[in-house]
């Protein structure tokens, strides 16, 4: 399952269903995702004038087949390629994604904690959960560089993964970001702090997330450790 596609399609479809003017909502999303009418029409294999008729309400009730094709085509065109996503950086050169990968077999959460020299702060009942992938995120780079849609992409192929956030302060921002997202990781590890704010612990408990603090000395060691499980 592709988290980016599924989550984005669900969000747009939900907005359309709840609206009295579906064409207007479709047009809003197309502009938000910076897709031209001509480019979308070409992807859908229809004329620009037909697309305009739907968006501007001249065809008042678009059918389910049209809506499905419109939304899936829009999301396909909006998805950046992996290289641009991985190389994205802020004005200071901070890249938000340090490493991302999928495991060839499920790995027990407790094995990952042990490898990262981390102890669970919450979610101890999840220690035997299966983890299928990992993403190492530079917290500072993520704050400055990642859009809301980019954030969904850190979940890779599945949300049953571990997210490792580096350069954290008191640990609030990662958990706030996850809290407002409909996708929730199974596990979050913070690196670069000795203690966390009580709010972070509270949010981890609310979202039923296994949360720990990594004592690994070097940030550069994290990708190597996780890659060894692939």
N, C-alpha and C positions, 0 to 999 in steps of 0.2 A: 504494500500500500504506500502511495506517495503522499506524505503528510501535507506538503505544500498544495498539491492539486485538490485533495479532498477537503481540506479546511477552507481554502479560498472559494471553491465552488459552493460549498455549504453556506458560507457567509453571504455571497452574492444572491444565491437562490432564496435565502431567508428574507433578505431585504426586498426582493421582487415580490414574493408571496404576500408580504405584509403591506405592500404599497397599493394605492388606488390608481397609480400611474406607472405601470411597469416599464414603459418605454423610457420615461424620465430617469428611472433608477438605473436601467441598463446604460443609458448615455452617461450618467454620473460616474458609473464604475469604469466605463471605457476611458473617460477623460482622466480619472484618478490613476489608472494604470498606464496612462500615456500611450494609448494605442489609437492610431488614426482610423477614421471611418473607412477609408480606402483599404488599408491593410487588413482590417477585420473582415470586410466584405470579401476580399480575395481569399482569406483563410476559410470563410464559410461557403465560398463558391456561389455568392449571390451578387447582385448589382449594388452599388453604393446607394442608388436611389431607393431601392427596396429596403435596405438597412435604415436609411433616413426616415422612411415612412413608418417603420416600427418604432424608432426612437422618438419621433415627434408626435406620436399618437394618431397618425393618419390611418394606421391599422390598429384599432383600439385594443383588440384582445389577441395578443400573440399566443399561439398554441404551445403546448408542452414540448413538442419536437423542436420548434424554433428556439425556445428559451434554452433548452438543453444544449443545442448546437452553438448558440450565441455565447453562453457562459463558458462552455468547455473550450471554445476557440479563443475566447478572451484570455482565459487563464494560461492556455498553451503559449500564446504570444507574449504574455507578461513575464513568463518564467525566464530569468536570466540563466545563461549557461554556467556550468559549474566553475569554469576557470575565472570568470568575472566575479563570481560570488566569493570564491576563495581568496582572490587577490584584492578585493575591495579594501580600501584603507582610508583613514581620515586624513586631515591636513597635516597631521604630525607623523604620518607614516604608520600609525597603529592599525594592524589588521585584526578584525574582530574574530575571525576563525583561524585558530592555530592548527587544528587538526580535526578531521572527521572521518569516520570509518564504520564499517559494519563487520560484526564477527561472523566467522564461517560456521560457528556453532554457538548455542546459548551458553552464556557464562554466568555462574552464580554471583549475585551481588556481593556476597561476603568475600569472594575471591578477589574481586576488584578492589574492595576496601582494603584488604590485606596488602595487595600489590602497591597501592597508593599510600600505604602507611597511614590509613585513616580509621577513625573510630566513629560509629554511628551516634549522632546526636538525637535523631528521631527515626521512627519507622523500623525499629529492630525486628518487628514481625515480618519484615520484607527481606530479611537477610538471605533467604533461600530462593528469592525471585530470580527469574531468568532475564538476563540483560542481552540485548541483541546488537547493540552498537554504542558508539561514543562520539561526543563532540567536545573539543576543548575550546573554550571561548575566552578571549581577552575582554574582560569586563569594560575597560575604558574604551577600547576600540569599538565594542558593541554599542555602547551608549551614543557615540558620535557617528557611527557609520551605518548601523542596521535600521532599515525601515521596518514597519510592522510586518510586511510580507516577507522580508528577509529573515525576520526572527523565526517564522514558521519553518524556514529551511534548515535551521540548526538541528531539527529533529530527524533529518535524513530520511531513511526508508521506514523508520518506525519510531514511535514515542517510547517504546520499551527499551530505553537506552539510559546511559549515564551522561549528564551534562557536567563538565568540570569548568568552573569559572575561576580565572586567575586575576590577580591584581585587585582583589576585593578589599573593601574597608571593613564595615561591620556586617556585610552580607545581606543588606536589605534589598538592594536593587535587583539581583537575580530572582529573588523570590517574589518581588512585586511584579516583575515582568512575566513570570510564569503564572502568577495568580490571575492576571487579566487575559491570559491566553487560554483558548479552549483546549489546546494540547498540553498535556502534563507529562513530564518525564517520569520514569520510575525512580530515578535516583539523581541526586545533585551532590556534587563534591565542590567545596570551596578551597582554593589554594592561595596562600599569602596572608592569612590572618590567624591569630591565635584564639580569638573569641568572636562571637557573633551577637548581634542585637537580639533581644527577646522576640521582636516582631518576626524576624526571619524564622525562628523556631516555631512560632505560632502558625505562620503561613505554611510551613512544611507539614505540620500536623494536619492543618485544614485540608490540604491537597493530597494527604496520604503519600508523602514522598520520603523515601529513605535518604537521609541527609547526613553528611559527614564532613569533617575537616581533614584535609590532606597534610601530612607532615613531611612529604617529600621535599627535599632541600631545594631542588632546582625546578623551575618551570619547564625548562627544556627536556627534563626527564619524563614528563607526563605523556607526551605522544609516544615515546619509545616503549613505555610500560604498557600502554593500551594496545599498541600495534602488536605486541608480543602475543596477544590473545587471538589475533586474526587468523 
